[in-house]
Structures are given as C-alpha cells and as structure tokens.
C-alpha cells in the first residue's frame, strides 16, 4: 500500500509529511506533500463542494465546482468513505469515468444509472437538467484531453467543502 493510499484510507491520524519521488522523467525532482486527517479537516473556507484532480506536483489538471455526480462516482468506486482525503486514480479509472460521461451524453436516460447525482450540504442541485449535462460534457472534454497526455500513470482526486 502506498503512503498516499494509506492517507486516503484514513490510516494517518496525525499530520504526516510524505516525500514522493516523481516518475523517471522528473527523477531529480522531489515534492513534499503534507497529508492531514482529522475530524476538523476543513482547508477551504468557501461554501460549496470543490473538487480537484491533480498530479502529486499539485498541478491541477481538472477542476469541478458542485459536480456532485462526479464526486459520488469517484468516492463510491475508489474510496472507503467520504472524508475529503486524496484518492488515487489510475489511467483506467479516469478512462472509465470518461466513458460513463460519453454514454450519458449519447443517451441522457442513462444519467441516473451511470452517474447519479448526490445530495449533500453545499453539493449543489440534484436535478438532471442542462447544468448537469453541461457539467458531464465539460468533464468528458477535460478527461479526453487529460488522457492524451502520456506523462502520468495516476492522479489524485481531492474534494473539499
């Protein structure tokens, strides 16, 4: 189990600093990442469900705002709970999400089955309206572009509210 996976599963109860060496293309670079898990792990004071998909370098690759269906899918399939801790996603996981977006865009009746909305405090609306399908379309486009970049093997998903 990697340290990032351990953090995502809540195995660190005290602030912990991890150093992660980047892939061979960046072999000389090191990134120090501080992962904190506590019952009061609020880092952004703005109200709303903010989510990030980024490399360990903390370079944001995709940003969503109140895209609760995307959040529900990722947490439901790749995490044990919804504690706003980093969740590792490999290329296959990103491709599966992109394919679900494509299916929903081609047949809107599949939305509730493939990418259902999730209610929650600050999570935004749960209707399958134009905003929902616009968010799915933007996600599809951004993930398609992301998958063209072969310089990464996994990314970290991070939500905050």
C-alpha positions in Angstrom: 0.0 0.0 0.0 1.4 3.4 -0.9 1.6 6.2 1.6 -1.0 8.1 -0.5 -3.4 5.2 -0.4 -2.9 4.8 3.4 -3.7 8.5 3.8 -6.8 8.1 1.6 -7.9 5.2 3.8 -7.5 7.4 6.9 -4.6 5.5 8.4 -2.8 8.7 9.4 -4.4 10.3 12.4 -1.7 12.9 13.0 -0.3 15.4 10.5 2.1 13.5 8.4 4.7 14.6 5.8 5.5 12.3 2.9 8.1 12.8 0.3 7.3 11.3 -3.1 9.8 11.0 -5.9 8.3 11.8 -9.3 8.4 9.4 -12.3 11.7 8.9 -14.2 11.1 11.9 -16.5 11.4 14.1 -13.3 13.8 11.9 -11.4 15.7 14.8 -9.9 12.6 16.5 -8.5 11.1 15.8 -5.2 7.8 17.0 -3.8 7.0 17.3 -0.1 3.3 16.7 0.4 1.7 17.2 3.8 -1.4 15.0 4.3 -3.6 15.7 7.3 -6.5 13.7 8.5 -8.6 14.9 11.5 -12.2 15.4 12.4 -11.7 19.1 11.5 -10.0 18.8 8.1 -11.6 21.9 6.5 -9.0 23.7 4.4 -11.1 26.0 2.2 -13.5 28.4 3.9 -15.7 28.9 0.8 -19.1 27.2 0.9 -19.6 24.5 -1.7 -18.3 21.2 -3.0 -14.9 21.9 -4.6 -13.0 19.0 -6.2 -9.6 18.7 -7.8 -7.9 16.1 -9.9 -4.1 16.7 -9.8 -0.7 15.2 -10.1 1.4 14.8 -7.0 3.1 18.0 -8.0 -0.3 19.7 -7.1 -0.7 20.9 -10.6 -4.5 20.9 -11.1 -5.5 19.1 -14.2 -9.3 19.2 -13.8 -11.4 21.4 -11.6 -15.1 20.9 -10.8 -17.5 23.0 -8.8 -20.5 21.3 -7.3 -20.3 18.4 -9.7 -21.8 16.1 -7.2 -22.4 13.2 -9.7 -18.6 13.1 -10.4 -17.8 13.2 -6.7 -20.3 10.4 -5.9 -18.9 8.2 -8.7 -15.3 8.6 -7.6 -15.9 8.2 -3.9 -18.4 5.4 -4.4 -15.9 3.4 -6.6 -12.5 4.3 -5.3 -12.7 5.3 -1.7 -13.9 3.6 1.5 -15.6 6.8 2.8 -16.1 10.5 2.0 -13.5 12.2 4.3 -12.1 14.7 1.7 -8.8 12.8 1.6 -6.8 12.3 -1.6 -8.0 9.4 -3.7 -5.6 7.8 -6.2 -7.0 7.3 -9.7 -5.0 5.5 -12.4 -5.5 5.9 -16.2 -8.0 3.1 -16.3 -10.2 4.8 -13.7 -10.1 8.1 -15.5 -10.9 6.4 -18.8 -13.9 4.6 -17.2 -15.3 7.9 -15.9 -14.8 9.5 -19.3 -16.6 6.5 -20.9 -19.5 6.9 -18.5 -19.7 10.6 -19.4 -19.8 9.7 -23.1 -22.6 7.2 -22.5 -24.7 9.7 -20.6 -24.1 12.4 -23.3 -25.2 10.0 -26.0 -28.3 8.7 -24.1 -29.5 11.1 -21.3 -31.8 8.4 -19.9 -28.6 6.6 -18.6 -27.7 9.6 -16.3 -29.4 8.3 -13.2 -27.9 4.8 -13.7 -24.3 5.7 -14.7 -23.6 9.0 -13.0 -26.3 9.6 -10.4 -26.4 12.9 -8.5 -25.7 13.0 -4.8 -27.3 15.4 -2.3 -25.3 17.0 0.4 -24.7 20.2 2.2 -23.1 22.5 -0.3 -23.2 19.9 -3.1 -25.4 21.8 -5.5 -28.6 20.6 -7.3 -29.6 17.0 -7.8 -31.7 17.6 -11.0 -30.8 16.1 -14.3 -31.1 19.5 -16.0 -29.0 21.4 -18.5 -26.4 22.3 -15.8 -25.9 18.6 -15.1 -25.4 17.7 -18.8 -23.2 20.7 -19.3 -21.0 19.5 -16.4 -20.9 16.0 -17.8 -19.9 17.4 -21.2 -17.1 19.5 -19.8 -15.9 16.5 -17.8 -15.8 14.4 -20.9 -13.8 17.0 -22.8 -11.3 17.6 -20.0 -10.8 13.9 -19.3 -10.3 13.2 -23.1 -7.6 15.9 -23.2 -6.1 14.6 -20.0 -5.9 11.0 -21.4 -3.9 12.3 -24.4 -1.1 13.2 -22.0 1.0 10.1 -21.5 3.3 11.7 -18.8 1.3 10.4 -15.9 0.2 7.0 -14.5 -2.1 8.1 -11.8 -3.6 11.3 -10.4 -5.0 12.3 -7.0 -8.6 13.3 -6.7 -9.3 15.7 -3.8 -12.6 17.2 -2.7 -13.2 19.9 -0.1 -16.2 21.5 1.4 
